[in-house]
Amino acid sequence: MNVQDTCAFIIHPIDPKKDVSRKWPLLGKVLTEGQINFFSRFFPPVYISEINGICSASTGKQLKGWFIACPYTPKTMLSLPVEMVYRKIVACGHKAEELGARLLGLGAYTSVVGDAGETIARRLDIPVTNGDAYTVYMALEAVREAARQMDIDMSSASAAVVGATGVIGSVCAEILAREVPDLVLVGRRADALAAVREQCEGHQAKITTSLDISDIYHCDLILTVTSATTSIIEPEHLKPGAVVCDVARPRDVSVRVAERRDDVLVIEGGMVEVPGLVDFGFDFGFPPGKSYACMAETMALALEGRYEDYSVGKHTPLSQVYEIGEIATRHGFKLSGFRSFERAVTDEHIQQVRERAQAARR
Ligand SMILES: NC(=O)c1ccc[n+]([C@@H]2O[C@H](COP(=O)([O-])OP(=O)(O)OC[C@H]3O[C@@H](n4cnc5c(N)ncnc54)[C@H](OP(=O)(O)O)[C@@H]3O)[C@@H](O)[C@H]2O)c1
């Protein structure tokens, strides 16, 4: 094995009690959410596990990796001064360097905070990627596949991007504008939405912008990717038969949608099958052998030998999305099934959603 090929990935707790229990079952049980949030401020970076068995489908090259946890939750990261959060993430990066990682991936909120990895990359010796380019690529693959399975024809569909002014949302909007005739961009700031709208114009979609989440009601396909710390899409916002691809962590779609709407399909933003017999050494909530797209971006770049800052900063060019899609596909990464509220989505489930949507429409 070429031990030179290595990477590390930073994860962090999202649901404090549940995620702390994954590493320390007793602590997760006895501490309250508030106590975890409080104590996490004083916690150093946590070594989680060694990752083995990733193997490129095209070159046979193997890759070794590590998970390191930044102890902060999204709420903590938003409430602390950004400099303090940078310091903790950089400390995680130093741990990755000590372990021998040659590339560092920033997971979930560690990629959102501040300038999306630029400062962190400057302060570390190893290169950094925030995973946004492949997250966009896979989210759109998931939307296309879910549309196909729900018999929604993209060439006549209405789509929405919620969080359209964000790094991931704006690029998803630019690509969707080429694939659907009607696109609604939902955000919180009219001026920023107008700028994204301008970027999206000139393709097949008629584009509208909105500050009101209720405006997604007429849409067949919704891609949601805000950095809100609480859910923003409720049962009444969705029409029967709608597909929602929720890329956000924490989720944008309320658990009430799962409880009350059996006529809509909610999927998480693209689960990725990792090439080789991968052993993550840690249960981060996915079935064996599957990862988030942002994790997969780090692995694919390391298999490609691209030890350089990649997706970093608050702008992801379209060319980078297509490039990482090509690199990852060549090494054997692919979309692999859907999950919805931490459960696998089966063919039967999709069939039931289609039948209930038809009944609701009648
Ligand atoms: N699934 C994966 O593999 C993966 C990978 C990377 C990131 N993510 C997740 O993707 C999400 C977005 O990441 P990003 O890098 O695109 O973040 P970002 O650039 O900060 O964009 C966030 C967007 O959310 C909007 N927003 C923030 N708070 C909101 C609220 N309370 N209500 C409505 N909209 C709100 C922002 O609006 P303004 O422009 O007005 O601030 C912006 O449009 C995060 O949840 C992150 O954890 C997932």
The ligand as a Tripos MOL2 file, in Angstrom:
@<TRIPOS>MOLECULE
LIG
   48    52     1     0     0
SMALL
NO_CHARGES

@<TRIPOS>ATOM
      1 N1        -24.5520   17.2160    3.0640 N.am      1 LIG1
      2 C1        -23.2740   17.5690    2.9190 C.2       1 LIG1
      3 O1        -22.4180   16.7690    2.4890 O.2       1 LIG1
      4 C2        -22.8800   19.0110    3.2550 C.ar      1 LIG1
      5 C3        -21.6200   19.5030    2.9100 C.ar      1 LIG1
      6 C4        -21.2980   20.8380    3.2030 C.ar      1 LIG1
      7 C5        -22.2250   21.6570    3.8330 C.ar      1 LIG1
      8 N2        -23.4470   21.1360    4.1700 N.ar      1 LIG1
      9 C6        -24.4780   21.9690    4.7950 C.3       1 LIG1
     10 O2        -24.9980   22.8660    3.8210 O.3       1 LIG1
     11 C7        -25.5530   24.0100    4.4920 C.3       1 LIG1
     12 C8        -25.1820   25.2970    3.7760 C.3       1 LIG1
     13 O3        -23.7960   25.4030    3.6030 O.3       1 LIG1
     14 P1        -23.1510   26.6510    2.8000 P.3       1 LIG1
     15 O4        -21.6900   26.4290    2.8350 O.co2     1 LIG1
     16 O5        -23.8220   26.8500    1.4920 O.co2     1 LIG1
     17 O6        -23.5260   27.8510    3.7920 O.3       1 LIG1
     18 P2        -23.6170   29.4300    3.5080 P.3       1 LIG1
     19 O7        -22.7830   29.8110    2.3430 O.co2     1 LIG1
     20 O8        -23.3810   30.0900    4.8060 O.co2     1 LIG1
     21 O9        -25.1380   29.6580    3.0590 O.3       1 LIG1
     22 C9        -26.1810   29.4690    3.9350 C.3       1 LIG1
     23 C10       -27.4890   29.9670    3.3350 C.3       1 LIG1
     24 O10       -28.5080   29.7680    4.3240 O.3       1 LIG1
     25 C11       -29.1900   30.9980    4.5290 C.3       1 LIG1
     26 N3        -29.6490   31.0260    5.9260 N.ar      1 LIG1
     27 C12       -28.8820   31.0670    7.0320 C.ar      1 LIG1
     28 N4        -29.6680   31.0520    8.1350 N.ar      1 LIG1
     29 C13       -30.9580   31.0030    7.6960 C.ar      1 LIG1
     30 C14       -32.2200   30.9930    8.3300 C.ar      1 LIG1
     31 N5        -32.3190   31.0180    9.6730 N.pl3     1 LIG1
     32 N6        -33.3390   30.9240    7.5680 N.ar      1 LIG1
     33 C15       -33.2440   30.8970    6.2130 C.ar      1 LIG1
     34 N7        -32.0650   30.9180    5.5450 N.ar      1 LIG1
     35 C16       -30.9390   30.9750    6.2780 C.ar      1 LIG1
     36 C17       -28.1730   32.0610    4.2120 C.3       1 LIG1
     37 O11       -28.8290   33.2800    3.9390 O.3       1 LIG1
     38 P3        -28.0170   34.6860    3.9420 P.3       1 LIG1
     39 O12       -27.2660   34.6890    2.6280 O.co2     1 LIG1
     40 O13       -29.0780   35.7000    3.9910 O.co2     1 LIG1
     41 O14       -27.1340   34.6570    5.1360 O.co2     1 LIG1
     42 C18       -27.5160   31.4400    2.9790 C.3       1 LIG1
     43 O15       -28.3270   31.5780    1.8470 O.3       1 LIG1
     44 C19       -25.1140   23.8860    5.9410 C.3       1 LIG1
     45 O16       -26.1930   23.3730    6.6850 O.3       1 LIG1
     46 C20       -23.9770   22.8610    5.8880 C.3       1 LIG1
     47 O17       -23.8540   22.1680    7.1240 O.3       1 LIG1
     48 C21       -23.7860   19.8510    3.8810 C.ar      1 LIG1
@<TRIPOS>BOND
     1     1     2 1
     2     2     3 2
     3     2     4 1
     4     4     5 ar
     5     4    48 ar
     6     5     6 ar
     7     6     7 ar
     8     7     8 ar
     9     8     9 1
    10     8    48 ar
    11     9    10 1
    12     9    46 1
    13    10    11 1
    14    11    12 1
    15    11    44 1
    16    12    13 1
    17    13    14 1
    18    14    15 2
    19    14    16 1
    20    14    17 1
    21    17    18 1
    22    18    19 2
    23    18    20 1
    24    18    21 1
    25    21    22 1
    26    22    23 1
    27    23    24 1
    28    23    42 1
    29    24    25 1
    30    25    26 1
    31    25    36 1
    32    26    27 ar
    33    26    35 ar
    34    27    28 ar
    35    28    29 ar
    36    29    30 ar
    37    29    35 ar
    38    30    31 1
    39    30    32 ar
    40    32    33 ar
    41    33    34 ar
    42    34    35 ar
    43    36    37 1
    44    36    42 1
    45    37    38 1
    46    38    39 2
    47    38    40 1
    48    38    41 1
    49    42    43 1
    50    44    45 1
    51    44    46 1
    52    46    47 1
@<TRIPOS>SUBSTRUCTURE
     1 LIG1         1 GROUP 0 **** ****
